[in-house]
Amino acid sequence: MSQVVEQTSTALAVKEPAPLDELMLAMDVVDTLRHRELVLERELEADDRDQQLLARLREIYTSQGIVVTDDVLAQGVRALREERFVYAGPEPSFGRSLATLYVTRARWGRWVGGTVALVAVAALAFQLLVRGPELRQIEQVPADLQSAYQTVVSETQDAAALVAAQRYFSDGEAAVARRDFDTARDSIGELRGLDARLEQEYELRVVSRPGEQSGVWRVPSDNVASQNYYLIVEAIAPNGAALKLPIRSEEDGRTRAVRTWGLRVDEDTFNKVAADKRDDGIIQKAVVGAKRRGELDPKYSVATTGAAITNW
């Protein structure tokens, strides 16, 4: 009989839960209240509120095979109300902010890295697409301007050409000084155009082809009592090609690129050419001027002011 009692006592001792620290149990009670939403019972105004909480807690722990005394349960309820086991974070500070940044670096690091990369790409694009071309212009435009000017000066002794070249060069230098590279390039273009004009060689010949006029006359609108006489001419290069030249009309002031134009002459010259053509249909003295390389304008062999018209 005593052996049976001893075995029964041993079995009960095995089933009896091990005792837990009361503080730990109280903390567990608080955690249970929170997770099982029993914390809502705190807001009840019923007189038996605490008894209901204790009863529900006792049921929970009993179902888990844990023996918790009423004192521990009551201590847990009080701890929940007093927020005794609630963690209170440190007050905001610069050190705390740095620590937070360090801990969360994996989250914000990608964005910061992407932003840095984007800024680097933008800076590189600015250097390549904006600053680079600007620096090249700062270096190249003045060099091109100087080169174009020296080319003109080395090719001519024509006073009018040298004056024009100096004017374009000075305008270009002033534009470079104020970083107006578009205007500076315009000056370079003028110098190169002047050089191309100086390189040209041609003879001025009166047009003498069947079906084409060799001369015309006009009554000026501002003096109807007079007449202006024009020989229709063209510029023939040494290889026989007819050149297209920019000619300014004295009638409307417009400059047009044309192959033939009317060169204004006096009445006597006009009549001589007309008589030459009537003789046999051929103008024997068709050459009325010539332009040599390095000279800006042609030299005429007839009396003329150099004025011209482009339509008749």
C-alpha angles and dihedrals in degrees: 000000000000088000091057091049090049092051091047091050090049091052092049090049090054093050094047109100118243113258116255130209110271093228091053090048091050090052090048090051090054091048091049091050091053098044096042090048090239085133087084088071088072090075094055116109096202116123092233093053095116092044090052091050092048092047093051092046091050090052091051095051094041090054088055093049093248120135111215122175122231089245091059092046091050090047090053092051091050091048090053092052092047091044087230095158097040114120113234113201122224120274116269112274141152091258091051090050091052091049092050091050091051094049093048095042092114090061101044097028093080092054093046091047091049091049092049090049091049092050090048092051091048091050091049092048090050091052093047101039104030115014095035096055090043092054090047090052091049088055102033105040096058089046092050091047092052092045094051091049094049091049091057094044092050094052104049146045091185107130094211091050092050092049091050092047092051091050094051091046093051091048090051094050091051090050092050091050090058092040093245094145095169091061090043090054089050088057090050089051091051091051092049091047089051090051092050089051092051091052094056121106124188147135123239109230131181110243109252108172129128112269094017128102119243095194145005137189130213137198106227115231093228094052114029091175093069138058132220118214126210134184114211105233141174135199113242118194122216089262091056096254119138109236127220109226135182106251126183116218116223090208100063103006093238123136117221133177104240140161095215131029141164115263112204114235136165122270095256093055090046092052093048092054091045090052091047091055095045091055097070105340091263126100105224096190098043097146109091100165147352138215120213129203112273093026123107100212135023122259113235128221093198134060106273141142091216090242116140147187127213100198130050 
